[in-house]
Amino acid sequence: METKRTTDRQEADCIYTVRLEGMEFFACHGVLESERREGNHFKLDFEGKYRSKAGCSDALEDALDYGEIYKTIATQMNMGPFNLLETLCFNIREALIEGFPRLESFRIRVAKEKPPVEGPCAWSSVESVWQKETPEQTNQKMRGCSDELAKLE
């Protein structure tokens, strides 16, 4: 017998963390011609925080669709080629910000297998962290811009 919990907290938002770990891709990113020609294995990890009522509602539309997050990341991995892991991280970050406005913060780590360095190295990686600005942070930036403009006059 299924029971549904009803409490005063039912309407309260909770902060949830969604993770996609060990996503694997084969792509042709890199500075060297051999990397672009032969390609390489990449691993990505994603961790994002969002506010939701999904725990109380048990409704898919209240949750963050990690299948769509995966598709967004996969689309970016298949673009390019890009010279730098940093550029790849930036493009993934921008696509996630645009596609998932409910995300309050997230972290992406992109790793390339056997990078072209002089010596043994299993992986090289770059990590990018993003956090949505609060209204107060936005207002502070605007005030700072106004102050700078006033100095120029």
Disulfide bonds with the S-S distance in Angstrom:
none
